[in-house]
Amino acid sequence: MEQIRGSNQLVLTVTRLICLWFSVGISSDSDPLIKPYVTLSLPSKDGLVSSVQNITEVEWYSHVQNSKVPVMVVVITRECERCRSLLPTLSKLDLEYKDQFKFYTMDADDGPTITDIYSIRTFPTTIVVKNGDHVAQKAGTEPEDLYYLVNLFL
C-alpha cells in the first residue's frame, strides 16, 4: 500500500513538471506555430478558450486605434455560445495573418463605452479598424464573415 502511495506521488510530481515545462514553452515565442494549438486546448480564466488576446476598453486605443496594421476586434459576451464558436476561427486567422492583421476579442462588460460608441447591441459583433479608422462592422458574425473581412481589408 505504501509503494502505491509513493508511486502516485511520483506520478503527480512528474505531471506537475510536465505542466510547468509546457507553460514555460508556451510563454516563450520559440515555436510560434505550436502555441495557438496548445493554448486552444487549455481553459482560460473566463471559460472562453482562444490564443487571441482579450482586450479591455483601456487598451482599445493602444492596441486598435494606434495599430500600423488592420485590426479585427470581435466583441463578445461570456454567455454567448455563438461567440465561443468564433474563437477557433479567430485563432487560425491570427496564425495565418500574423504580421498582416491583428486579432482581438473584447468582452462587452469590459468595454461599455466602446459598445456605446459603435452602437453594439448584438453579439458577436466584429469591428475592423484600419489606419485608426473604423472601416467595417458586422453584427451576428459567422466564421466565414471573419475570412471575408480579413481579405477585404488586406
C-alpha positions as CSV (number, residue, x, y, z in Angstrom):
1,M,0.0,0.0,0.0
2,E,2.9,2.3,0.9
3,Q,4.5,1.7,-2.5
4,I,1.3,2.5,-4.4
5,R,1.0,5.8,-2.5
6,G,4.7,6.6,-3.2
7,S,4.2,5.9,-6.9
8,N,1.1,8.1,-7.0
9,Q,3.1,10.9,-5.6
10,L,5.8,10.4,-8.2
11,V,3.2,10.4,-11.0
12,L,1.8,13.6,-9.6
13,T,5.2,15.3,-9.4
14,V,6.1,14.3,-12.9
15,T,2.7,15.6,-14.2
16,R,3.4,18.9,-12.4
17,L,6.8,19.2,-14.0
18,I,5.4,18.5,-17.5
19,C,2.7,21.1,-17.0
20,L,5.4,23.6,-15.8
21,W,7.5,22.7,-18.9
22,F,4.5,23.4,-21.2
23,S,3.7,26.7,-19.6
24,V,7.3,27.9,-20.0
25,G,7.3,26.7,-23.6
26,I,4.0,28.4,-24.3
27,S,5.1,31.6,-22.8
28,S,8.2,31.8,-24.9
29,D,8.0,32.6,-28.6
30,S,10.4,29.9,-29.6
31,D,7.8,28.0,-31.6
32,P,5.0,30.3,-32.7
33,L,3.2,27.6,-34.6
34,I,2.5,25.3,-31.6
35,K,1.4,28.0,-29.1
36,P,-2.1,28.6,-30.5
37,Y,-2.9,24.9,-30.9
38,V,-1.8,24.1,-27.3
39,T,-3.5,27.2,-26.0
40,L,-6.8,26.2,-27.7
41,S,-6.8,23.0,-25.6
42,L,-6.3,24.8,-22.3
43,P,-9.2,26.5,-20.3
44,S,-8.9,30.3,-19.8
45,K,-9.8,32.2,-16.7
46,D,-13.2,33.3,-18.1
47,G,-14.2,30.0,-19.6
48,L,-13.5,31.2,-23.2
49,V,-10.7,29.4,-24.9
50,S,-8.5,31.2,-27.5
51,S,-5.0,32.2,-28.3
52,V,-6.3,35.6,-29.3
53,Q,-5.7,38.3,-26.7
54,N,-8.8,39.7,-24.9
55,I,-8.5,43.5,-24.6
56,T,-10.3,46.0,-22.4
57,E,-11.6,49.4,-23.1
58,V,-8.5,50.9,-21.6
59,E,-6.3,49.0,-24.1
60,W,-8.5,49.9,-27.1
61,Y,-6.6,53.0,-28.3
62,S,-3.1,51.5,-27.8
63,H,-4.0,48.1,-29.4
64,V,-6.6,49.1,-32.0
65,Q,-6.5,52.8,-32.9
66,N,-2.7,53.1,-33.0
67,S,-2.0,49.9,-34.9
68,K,0.1,50.0,-38.0
69,V,-1.8,47.0,-39.5
70,P,-5.6,46.4,-39.8
71,V,-7.2,45.2,-36.6
72,M,-10.2,43.0,-36.1
73,V,-12.0,43.0,-32.7
74,V,-14.8,40.6,-32.0
75,V,-17.0,42.0,-29.2
76,I,-18.4,39.1,-27.2
77,T,-20.2,38.2,-24.1
78,R,-19.2,35.3,-21.7
79,E,-22.7,33.7,-22.0
80,C,-22.8,33.7,-25.8
81,E,-22.4,30.3,-27.4
82,R,-22.2,31.8,-30.9
83,C,-19.3,33.9,-29.6
84,R,-17.4,30.9,-28.5
85,S,-17.8,29.2,-31.8
86,L,-15.8,32.0,-33.5
87,L,-12.8,31.7,-31.2
88,P,-11.1,28.7,-33.1
89,T,-11.5,30.5,-36.4
90,L,-10.1,33.7,-34.9
91,S,-7.1,31.8,-33.6
92,K,-6.5,30.3,-37.0
93,L,-6.7,33.7,-38.7
94,D,-4.2,35.0,-36.1
95,L,-1.8,32.3,-37.1
96,E,-2.3,32.8,-40.9
97,Y,-2.1,36.6,-40.9
98,K,0.2,37.1,-38.0
99,D,2.2,40.2,-39.4
100,Q,-0.6,41.5,-41.7
101,F,-3.6,41.7,-39.4
102,K,-4.2,41.8,-35.6
103,F,-7.0,40.0,-33.9
104,Y,-8.5,40.7,-30.5
105,T,-11.6,39.9,-28.6
106,M,-13.3,42.2,-26.1
107,D,-16.0,41.3,-23.6
108,A,-18.8,43.8,-23.8
109,D,-18.7,44.1,-20.0
110,D,-15.0,45.3,-20.3
111,G,-15.9,47.9,-22.8
112,P,-19.2,49.7,-22.2
113,T,-18.0,52.9,-23.8
114,I,-16.8,51.1,-26.9
115,T,-20.1,49.3,-27.2
116,D,-21.9,52.6,-26.9
117,I,-19.7,54.4,-29.5
118,Y,-20.2,51.6,-32.0
119,S,-23.9,51.0,-31.1
120,I,-23.2,47.3,-30.4
121,R,-26.4,45.5,-29.3
122,T,-25.9,42.1,-30.9
123,F,-23.2,39.6,-30.1
124,P,-20.8,38.7,-31.5
125,T,-20.1,41.9,-33.4
126,T,-16.9,42.3,-35.4
127,I,-15.3,45.6,-35.9
128,V,-12.4,46.3,-38.3
129,V,-10.2,49.3,-37.9
130,K,-7.6,50.3,-40.4
131,N,-5.2,53.2,-40.0
132,G,-7.2,54.3,-37.0
133,D,-10.4,54.5,-38.9
134,H,-13.5,52.3,-38.3
135,V,-13.9,50.7,-41.7
136,A,-16.3,47.8,-41.1
137,Q,-18.7,46.4,-38.6
138,K,-20.7,43.2,-38.8
139,A,-23.3,42.1,-36.2
140,G,-24.1,38.5,-35.7
141,T,-20.8,37.4,-37.2
142,E,-20.3,33.9,-38.5
143,P,-16.9,32.2,-39.1
144,E,-16.9,32.8,-42.9
145,D,-17.5,36.5,-42.2
146,L,-14.2,36.8,-40.5
147,Y,-12.3,35.5,-43.5
148,Y,-14.3,37.7,-45.8
149,L,-13.4,40.8,-43.7
150,V,-9.8,40.0,-43.5
151,N,-9.5,39.5,-47.3
152,L,-11.4,42.7,-47.9
153,F,-9.1,44.9,-45.8
154,L,-5.6,43.4,-46.5
